[in-house]
Amino acid sequence: MNWAFFGWRIVLALALMRFVGSGIGIYGRGVLLMPMEQDLNVGRDMISLVFAATILPPALLGPIGGKLMDRFGGRRVLVISSIVAGMGFVSLLWVNSFFTLVLVYMGFISLAYNWCIWQAPTAITNNWFLHNKALGLSILSAGVGAGGLTLVPVAAFLVDAFGWRNASAIGGVALAVAGISVGIIVRNRPSEKGLEPDGIPAPASGSPSRESWGFTARQAMHTRLFWLMLVGAVLWLSVELSMQLHFFPLLVSKGATTTTAAWFTSLFAALTLGGVLLVGWLSDRFDGRYVLSFFGLFLAASMGVLLVAGSTPGYLLATVLLAPVDAIWPVLWAIIGREYGPAFYNTIRGTIYGFILYGSLAWQYLPGVVFERTGSYDLWLIAMVVVALTTTAIFYLAARSKVVRSSDVAA
């Protein structure tokens, strides 16, 4: 493995983008959840609904975003969207009702945040790797865990010291600065540096480039693998999204103090950092679909432990078992990139991403509804055990599927 390859610098820069973004818009949301409830005088189910509804714009415009990145490159999209998202978080300073909260999240933050943190970095990273694709995408995703580890306690401090609005505004400025800085460093494709993926020297003039082959979105959708990976990802995300938003209040509902819950949320983020790297490394050496199937059992076990946990040892075991939860994205996109090629990768990825987000729409909202109706998260945790086991079976079926060839797709 050539660690001097310029692509690794690209990955680290983009991981920094996710490092900053995760503390603001992913793990940090759990810290904001209860202050928002109290300040805006609404229930947890309604605040959860806002966060769930932010999936709609990127789901609707996912294919369009993919086409924009195929045409103009992810670098330009990253910089512009980070500035827009940063302005959105700053505008939370003036939110004083549930309606204005919805307006800001849906109008400014949702799409721009998704594109600058998730879509553009994935598009750029995929272009730079072939043999080390899953590891490269996993290092990118590890930035999420690192940011959660470092920035959740910072977010909790800022909320306590200055209030949730000011904390959000500080995060918005940091996000915009990070996007502009990373945009200066990254390049869209290896060809811009006279290279091929993984640092292989560019082929002689007239030879076909490794960037030139690939299936169209329509062809990909005619394969069984496309739909199995889509359904498996949606079910996996039922655990990931609900835990990212509700892990902090869930522990508080189990009897943990807010300080204890904040530190376990940070540990959760830290362990996902190691989990995503481990799963990515394994997926470059074994079939990533089998790897996901295996670790789906860990998610089921974690939900079971949280169901009965009432003290620190139980919280710790559940947190350790949740470590692989963030690994779905890099492994999913690595499989899609390998099977369907780079030529129309972002369009295919945007299409499947839109479907996945539609399927994931309720996963952040429903746990809040269950809590509001029953006073606990137990019914949700039972449902998640069943869903995680189903996910394991679906990824196993995907691994048993025929490898995509030209004969598998419609003309």
C-alpha positions as a Python dict, from the first residue, in 0.01 Angstrom:
ca = {
    (1, 'M'): (0, 0, 0),
    (2, 'N'): (141, 337, -106),
    (3, 'W'): (84, 571, 189),
    (4, 'A'): (265, 850, 1),
    (5, 'F'): (-17, 853, -255),
    (6, 'F'): (-178, 1197, -274),
    (7, 'G'): (-523, 1038, -235),
    (8, 'W'): (-458, 969, 132),
    (9, 'R'): (-409, 1343, 188),
    (10, 'I'): (-740, 1401, 12),
    (11, 'V'): (-910, 1152, 245),
    (12, 'L'): (-763, 1312, 559),
    (13, 'A'): (-876, 1658, 449),
    (14, 'L'): (-1227, 1534, 381),
    (15, 'A'): (-1228, 1343, 712),
    (16, 'L'): (-1158, 1678, 879),
    (17, 'M'): (-1474, 1810, 716),
    (18, 'R'): (-1674, 1526, 867),
    (19, 'F'): (-1493, 1573, 1200),
    (20, 'V'): (-1629, 1926, 1225),
    (21, 'G'): (-1970, 1838, 1081),
    (22, 'S'): (-2035, 1543, 1312),
    (23, 'G'): (-2006, 1750, 1627),
    (24, 'I'): (-2252, 2004, 1487),
    (25, 'G'): (-2517, 1812, 1300),
    (26, 'I'): (-2495, 1444, 1400),
    (27, 'Y'): (-2390, 1360, 1756),
    (28, 'G'): (-2437, 1721, 1868),
    (29, 'R'): (-2808, 1705, 1794),
    (30, 'G'): (-2861, 1474, 2091),
    (31, 'V'): (-2718, 1745, 2317),
    (32, 'L'): (-2954, 2003, 2163),
    (33, 'L'): (-3265, 1785, 2183),
    (34, 'M'): (-3372, 1853, 2542),
    (35, 'P'): (-3284, 2227, 2550),
    (36, 'M'): (-3488, 2273, 2230),
    (37, 'E'): (-3785, 2092, 2388),
    (38, 'Q'): (-3780, 2317, 2693),
    (39, 'D'): (-3712, 2643, 2512),
    (40, 'L'): (-3966, 2598, 2232),
    (41, 'N'): (-4220, 2423, 2457),
    (42, 'V'): (-4277, 2122, 2233),
    (43, 'G'): (-4256, 1747, 2288),
    (44, 'R'): (-3965, 1523, 2204),
    (45, 'D'): (-4168, 1363, 1928),
    (46, 'M'): (-4204, 1700, 1750),
    (47, 'I'): (-3835, 1787, 1777),
    (48, 'S'): (-3755, 1437, 1651),
    (49, 'L'): (-3994, 1498, 1361),
    (50, 'V'): (-3794, 1806, 1256),
    (51, 'F'): (-3470, 1609, 1244),
    (52, 'A'): (-3643, 1325, 1060),
    (53, 'A'): (-3797, 1563, 805),
    (54, 'T'): (-3454, 1700, 714),
    (55, 'I'): (-3407, 1377, 520),
    (56, 'L'): (-3670, 1484, 264),
    (57, 'P'): (-3476, 1746, 61),
    (58, 'P'): (-3162, 1533, 11),
    (59, 'A'): (-3379, 1229, -62),
    (60, 'L'): (-3576, 1417, -326),
    (61, 'L'): (-3270, 1579, -484),
    (62, 'G'): (-3020, 1294, -437),
    (63, 'P'): (-3008, 1196, -808),
    (64, 'I'): (-2973, 1563, -909),
    (65, 'G'): (-2686, 1608, -663),
    (66, 'G'): (-2518, 1301, -807),
    (67, 'K'): (-2546, 1437, -1160),
    (68, 'L'): (-2405, 1774, -1051),
    (69, 'M'): (-2105, 1601, -896),
    (70, 'D'): (-2051, 1383, -1204),
    (71, 'R'): (-2057, 1696, -1418),
    (72, 'F'): (-1886, 1963, -1205),
    (73, 'G'): (-1704, 1761, -940),
    (74, 'G'): (-1765, 1723, -569),
    (75, 'R'): (-1514, 1993, -473),
    (76, 'R'): (-1726, 2284, -592),
    (77, 'V'): (-2041, 2136, -438),
    (78, 'L'): (-1862, 2089, -105),
    (79, 'V'): (-1747, 2449, -73),
    (80, 'I'): (-2076, 2612, -174),
    (81, 'S'): (-2294, 2384, 36),
    (82, 'S'): (-2073, 2421, 346),
    (83, 'I'): (-2118, 2798, 332),
    (84, 'V'): (-2497, 2768, 293),
    (85, 'A'): (-2523, 2512, 577),
    (86, 'G'): (-2303, 2726, 802),
    (87, 'M'): (-2532, 3025, 744),
    (88, 'G'): (-2827, 2802, 831),
    (89, 'F'): (-2681, 2707, 1170),
    (90, 'V'): (-2601, 3074, 1241),
    (91, 'S'): (-2962, 3168, 1159),
    (92, 'L'): (-3080, 2947, 1449),
    (93, 'L'): (-2994, 3250, 1663),
    (94, 'W'): (-3329, 3397, 1563),
    (95, 'V'): (-3543, 3085, 1597),
    (96, 'N'): (-3817, 3143, 1855),
    (97, 'S'): (-4089, 2894, 1758),
    (98, 'F'): (-4137, 2544, 1626),
    (99, 'F'): (-4238, 2686, 1287),
    (100, 'T'): (-3918, 2888, 1245),
    (101, 'L'): (-3712, 2588, 1356),
    (102, 'V'): (-3869, 2381, 1077),
    (103, 'L'): (-3816, 2663, 828),
    (104, 'V'): (-3446, 2698, 904),
    (105, 'Y'): (-3371, 2327, 902),
    (106, 'M'): (-3571, 2254, 588),
    (107, 'G'): (-3482, 2570, 400),
    (108, 'F'): (-3114, 2621, 480),
    (109, 'I'): (-2953, 2335, 664),
    (110, 'S'): (-3091, 2004, 541),
    (111, 'L'): (-2976, 1976, 179),
    (112, 'A'): (-2660, 2184, 208),
    (113, 'Y'): (-2539, 2001, 519),
    (114, 'N'): (-2604, 1664, 358),
    (115, 'W'): (-2413, 1753, 43),
    (116, 'C'): (-2109, 1906, 215),
    (117, 'I'): (-2071, 1641, 486),
    (118, 'W'): (-2190, 1322, 316),
    (119, 'Q'): (-2228, 1337, -60),
    (120, 'A'): (-1938, 1548, -188),
    (121, 'P'): (-1669, 1385, 32),
    (122, 'T'): (-1789, 1037, -69),
    (123, 'A'): (-1791, 1130, -438),
    (124, 'I'): (-1437, 1267, -425),
    (125, 'T'): (-1293, 979, -219),
    (126, 'N'): (-1443, 712, -445),
    (127, 'N'): (-1262, 863, -744),
    (128, 'W'): (-921, 827, -581),
    (129, 'F'): (-926, 456, -490),
    (130, 'L'): (-986, 117, -649),
    (131, 'H'): (-820, -161, -447),
    (132, 'N'): (-829, 36, -119),
    (133, 'K'): (-1175, 183, -175),
    (134, 'A'): (-1343, 54, 143),
    (135, 'L'): (-1049, 157, 363),
    (136, 'G'): (-1036, 504, 206),
    (137, 'L'): (-1410, 554, 257),
    (138, 'S'): (-1381, 414, 611),
    (139, 'I'): (-1107, 662, 704),
    (140, 'L'): (-1337, 931, 570),
    (141, 'S'): (-1620, 804, 790),
    (142, 'A'): (-1387, 775, 1088),
    (143, 'G'): (-1387, 1153, 1092),
    (144, 'V'): (-1747, 1130, 1213),
    (145, 'G'): (-1652, 922, 1516),
    (146, 'A'): (-1349, 1139, 1592),
    (147, 'G'): (-1563, 1451, 1579),
    (148, 'G'): (-1825, 1299, 1805),
    (149, 'L'): (-1559, 1194, 2056),
    (150, 'T'): (-1402, 1538, 2068),
    (151, 'L'): (-1687, 1777, 2005),
    (152, 'V'): (-1985, 1634, 2198),
    (153, 'P'): (-1840, 1743, 2537),
    (154, 'V'): (-1753, 2078, 2375),
    (155, 'A'): (-2109, 2109, 2246),
    (156, 'A'): (-2250, 2022, 2588),
    (157, 'F'): (-2026, 2289, 2747),
    (158, 'L'): (-2127, 2553, 2492),
    (159, 'V'): (-2497, 2476, 2536),
    (160, 'D'): (-2468, 2500, 2915),
    (161, 'A'): (-2259, 2818, 2901),
    (162, 'F'): (-2420, 3012, 2615),
    (163, 'G'): (-2746, 2836, 2524),
    (164, 'W'): (-2830, 2613, 2231),
    (165, 'R'): (-2874, 2898, 1980),
    (166, 'N'): (-2530, 3048, 2036),
    (167, 'A'): (-2373, 2702, 2037),
    (168, 'S'): (-2535, 2632, 1700),
    (169, 'A'): (-2410, 2961, 1558),
    (170, 'I'): (-2052, 2887, 1665),
    (171, 'G'): (-2082, 2549, 1497),
    (172, 'G'): (-2212, 2710, 1177),
    (173, 'V'): (-1912, 2939, 1149),
    (174, 'A'): (-1678, 2644, 1209),
    (175, 'L'): (-1853, 2442, 937),
    (176, 'A'): (-1820, 2716, 674),
    (177, 'V'): (-1452, 2775, 756),
    (178, 'A'): (-1382, 2401, 736),
    (179, 'G'): (-1553, 2373, 397),
    (180, 'I'): (-1356, 2658, 243),
    (181, 'S'): (-1027, 2528, 387),
    (182, 'V'): (-1081, 2171, 268),
    (183, 'G'): (-1189, 2296, -74),
    (184, 'I'): (-847, 2457, -118),
    (185, 'I'): (-672, 2122, -61),
    (186, 'V'): (-880, 1858, -242),
    (187, 'R'): (-896, 1765, -610),
    (188, 'N'): (-1188, 1585, -774),
    (189, 'R'): (-1000, 1310, -960),
    (190, 'P'): (-653, 1153, -974),
    (191, 'S'): (-625, 1262, -1338),
    (192, 'E'): (-594, 1621, -1214),
    (193, 'K'): (-260, 1513, -1063),
    (194, 'G'): (-156, 1294, -1357),
    (195, 'L'): (-243, 977, -1165),
    (196, 'E'): (-485, 687, -1168),
    (197, 'P'): (-677, 548, -864),
    (198, 'D'): (-448, 413, -587),
    (199, 'G'): (-157, 616, -731),
    (200, 'I'): (-95, 400, -1036),
    (201, 'P'): (78, 603, -1310),
    (202, 'A'): (-161, 725, -1580),
    (203, 'P'): (-181, 499, -1888),
    (204, 'A'): (-9, 594, -2210),
    (205, 'S'): (-188, 828, -2447),
    (206, 'G'): (-468, 647, -2628),
    (207, 'S'): (-507, 376, -2362),
    (208, 'P'): (-843, 351, -2182),
    (209, 'S'): (-855, 516, -1839),
    (210, 'R'): (-973, 327, -1533),
    (211, 'E'): (-1211, 619, -1477),
    (212, 'S'): (-1400, 560, -1801),
    (213, 'W'): (-1606, 239, -1750),
    (214, 'G'): (-1928, 190, -1562),
    (215, 'F'): (-2298, 108, -1557),
    (216, 'T'): (-2570, 369, -1590),
    (217, 'A'): (-2820, 417, -1308),
    (218, 'R'): (-3089, 245, -1514),
    (219, 'Q'): (-2868, -58, -1571),
    (220, 'A'): (-2776, -77, -1203),
    (221, 'M'): (-3143, -72, -1104),
    (222, 'H'): (-3203, -384, -1314),
    (223, 'T'): (-2974, -587, -1088),
    (224, 'R'): (-3076, -780, -776),
    (225, 'L'): (-2776, -650, -584),
    (226, 'F'): (-2894, -289, -611),
    (227, 'W'): (-3220, -362, -431),
    (228, 'L'): (-3078, -596, -169),
    (229, 'M'): (-2814, -341, -72),
    (230, 'L'): (-3079, -69, -63),
    (231, 'V'): (-3313, -260, 170),
    (232, 'G'): (-3026, -378, 390),
    (233, 'A'): (-2896, -24, 425),
    (234, 'V'): (-3240, 114, 515),
    (235, 'L'): (-3282, -141, 794),
    (236, 'W'): (-2928, -90, 923),
    (237, 'L'): (-2997, 286, 933),
    (238, 'S'): (-3299, 227, 1156),
    (239, 'V'): (-3048, 147, 1429),
    (240, 'E'): (-2784, 403, 1332),
    (241, 'L'): (-3007, 708, 1293),
    (242, 'S'): (-3220, 642, 1600),
    (243, 'M'): (-2911, 586, 1816),
    (244, 'Q'): (-2727, 892, 1688),
    (245, 'L'): (-3018, 1114, 1786),
    (246, 'H'): (-3164, 931, 2088),
    (247, 'F'): (-2864, 764, 2255),
    (248, 'F'): (-2810, 1057, 2493),
    (249, 'P'): (-3177, 1095, 2605),
    (250, 'L'): (-3218, 715, 2607),
    (251, 'L'): (-2944, 681, 2870),
    (252, 'V'): (-3098, 964, 3072),
    (253, 'S'): (-3432, 781, 3059),
    (254, 'K'): (-3253, 473, 3196),
    (255, 'G'): (-3133, 670, 3500),
    (256, 'A'): (-2797, 808, 3386),
    (257, 'T'): (-2708, 1169, 3471),
    (258, 'T'): (-2668, 1414, 3183),
    (259, 'T'): (-2292, 1419, 3246),
    (260, 'T'): (-2271, 1040, 3232),
    (261, 'A'): (-2488, 1033, 2920),
    (262, 'A'): (-2265, 1294, 2751),
    (263, 'W'): (-1950, 1093, 2818),
    (264, 'F'): (-2107, 768, 2698),
    (265, 'T'): (-2221, 951, 2385),
    (266, 'S'): (-1860, 1057, 2332),
    (267, 'L'): (-1744, 698, 2392),
    (268, 'F'): (-2006, 581, 2142),
    (269, 'A'): (-1856, 816, 1884),
    (270, 'A'): (-1501, 709, 1970),
    (271, 'L'): (-1577, 341, 1933),
    (272, 'T'): (-1753, 394, 1601),
    (273, 'L'): (-1425, 547, 1482),
    (274, 'G'): (-1247, 217, 1546),
    (275, 'G'): (-1546, 15, 1430),
    (276, 'V'): (-1569, 182, 1091),
    (277, 'L'): (-1195, 139, 1028),
    (278, 'L'): (-1205, -229, 1127),
    (279, 'V'): (-1508, -304, 909),
    (280, 'G'): (-1358, -110, 616),
    (281, 'W'): (-1026, -293, 643),
    (282, 'L'): (-1203, -630, 655),
    (283, 'S'): (-1422, -533, 357),
    (284, 'D'): (-1116, -475, 137),
    (285, 'R'): (-1001, -830, 219),
    (286, 'F'): (-1330, -1016, 231),
    (287, 'D'): (-1666, -957, 69),
    (288, 'G'): (-1809, -649, 242),
    (289, 'R'): (-2159, -796, 227),
    (290, 'Y'): (-2056, -1089, 447),
    (291, 'V'): (-1877, -846, 680),
    (292, 'L'): (-2192, -636, 722),
    (293, 'S'): (-2399, -949, 776),
    (294, 'F'): (-2169, -1057, 1058),
    (295, 'F'): (-2163, -722, 1236),
    (296, 'G'): (-2540, -688, 1209),
    (297, 'L'): (-2548, -942, 1492),
    (298, 'F'): (-2355, -695, 1708),
    (299, 'L'): (-2624, -432, 1655),
    (300, 'A'): (-2898, -674, 1756),
    (301, 'A'): (-2706, -768, 2072),
    (302, 'S'): (-2652, -401, 2160),
    (303, 'M'): (-3025, -325, 2139),
    (304, 'G'): (-3094, -623, 2362),
    (305, 'V'): (-2844, -504, 2622),
    (306, 'L'): (-2986, -149, 2621),
    (307, 'L'): (-3329, -298, 2682),
    (308, 'V'): (-3225, -438, 3020),
    (309, 'A'): (-2933, -207, 3112),
    (310, 'G'): (-2970, 11, 3419),
    (311, 'S'): (-2614, 83, 3526),
    (312, 'T'): (-2267, 169, 3394),
    (313, 'P'): (-2158, -188, 3301),
    (314, 'G'): (-2467, -233, 3084),
    (315, 'Y'): (-2423, 104, 2918),
    (316, 'L'): (-2059, 20, 2848),
    (317, 'L'): (-2134, -320, 2693),
    (318, 'A'): (-2408, -175, 2471),
    (319, 'T'): (-2178, 105, 2358),
    (320, 'V'): (-1901, -140, 2265),
    (321, 'L'): (-2141, -357, 2067),
    (322, 'L'): (-2264, -49, 1878),
    (323, 'A'): (-1912, 25, 1748),
    (324, 'P'): (-1976, -101, 1391),
    (325, 'V'): (-2300, 99, 1348),
    (326, 'D'): (-2144, 377, 1138),
    (327, 'A'): (-1972, 134, 899),
    (328, 'I'): (-2267, 93, 662),
    (329, 'W'): (-2189, 393, 445),
    (330, 'P'): (-1825, 334, 346),
    (331, 'V'): (-1880, -36, 283),
    (332, 'L'): (-2203, 27, 89),
    (333, 'W'): (-2041, 289, -135),
    (334, 'A'): (-1731, 77, -185),
    (335, 'I'): (-1945, -216, -302),
    (336, 'I'): (-2145, 11, -534),
    (337, 'G'): (-1825, 162, -674),
    (338, 'R'): (-1662, -175, -737),
    (339, 'E'): (-1966, -342, -889),
    (340, 'Y'): (-2095, -60, -1107),
    (341, 'G'): (-1777, 130, -1200),
    (342, 'P'): (-1674, 499, -1179),
    (343, 'A'): (-1820, 650, -1498),
    (344, 'F'): (-2169, 718, -1354),
    (345, 'Y'): (-2091, 640, -992),
    (346, 'N'): (-2231, 960, -841),
    (347, 'T'): (-2556, 934, -1035),
    (348, 'I'): (-2601, 573, -919),
    (349, 'R'): (-2501, 664, -566),
    (350, 'G'): (-2737, 963, -565),
    (351, 'T'): (-3021, 745, -690),
    (352, 'I'): (-2976, 471, -430),
    (353, 'Y'): (-2912, 734, -163),
    (354, 'G'): (-3244, 902, -239),
    (355, 'F'): (-3428, 571, -207),
    (356, 'I'): (-3244, 495, 118),
    (357, 'L'): (-3333, 832, 269),
    (358, 'Y'): (-3700, 789, 184),
    (359, 'G'): (-3691, 448, 351),
    (360, 'S'): (-3513, 597, 654),
    (361, 'L'): (-3745, 894, 698),
    (362, 'A'): (-3919, 776, 1016),
    (363, 'W'): (-3625, 626, 1205),
    (364, 'Q'): (-3542, 941, 1403),
    (365, 'Y'): (-3906, 1036, 1460),
    (366, 'L'): (-4055, 705, 1576),
    (367, 'P'): (-3834, 658, 1886),
    (368, 'G'): (-3952, 1000, 2006),
    (369, 'V'): (-4314, 899, 1949),
    (370, 'V'): (-4263, 575, 2141),
    (371, 'F'): (-4106, 766, 2430),
    (372, 'E'): (-4382, 1028, 2439),
    (373, 'R'): (-4655, 760, 2440),
    (374, 'T'): (-4500, 508, 2680),
    (375, 'G'): (-4244, 701, 2884),
    (376, 'S'): (-3959, 471, 2774),
    (377, 'Y'): (-3771, 350, 2468),
    (378, 'D'): (-3822, -21, 2543),
    (379, 'L'): (-4072, -98, 2264),
    (380, 'W'): (-3840, 67, 2013),
    (381, 'L'): (-3543, -135, 2134),
    (382, 'I'): (-3737, -460, 2096),
    (383, 'A'): (-3828, -361, 1739),
    (384, 'M'): (-3463, -281, 1666),
    (385, 'V'): (-3350, -627, 1775),
    (386, 'V'): (-3581, -778, 1512),
    (387, 'V'): (-3475, -527, 1246),
    (388, 'A'): (-3102, -583, 1307),
    (389, 'L'): (-3143, -960, 1271),
    (390, 'T'): (-3335, -908, 948),
    (391, 'T'): (-3055, -684, 822),
    (392, 'T'): (-2805, -962, 885),
    (393, 'A'): (-3009, -1198, 669),
    (394, 'I'): (-3046, -948, 384),
    (395, 'F'): (-2675, -875, 358),
    (396, 'Y'): (-2607, -1248, 360),
    (397, 'L'): (-2843, -1284, 64),
    (398, 'A'): (-2667, -994, -109),
    (399, 'A'): (-2334, -1170, -64),
    (400, 'R'): (-2480, -1483, -222),
    (401, 'S'): (-2601, -1283, -521),
    (402, 'K'): (-2433, -1318, -856),
    (403, 'V'): (-2154, -1068, -922),
    (404, 'V'): (-2274, -794, -1156),
    (405, 'R'): (-2178, -854, -1520),
    (406, 'S'): (-2294, -698, -1843),
    (407, 'S'): (-2535, -988, -1898),
    (408, 'D'): (-2712, -907, -1570),
    (409, 'V'): (-2834, -566, -1682),
    (410, 'A'): (-3089, -448, -1929),
    (411, 'A'): (-2961, -304, -2251),
}
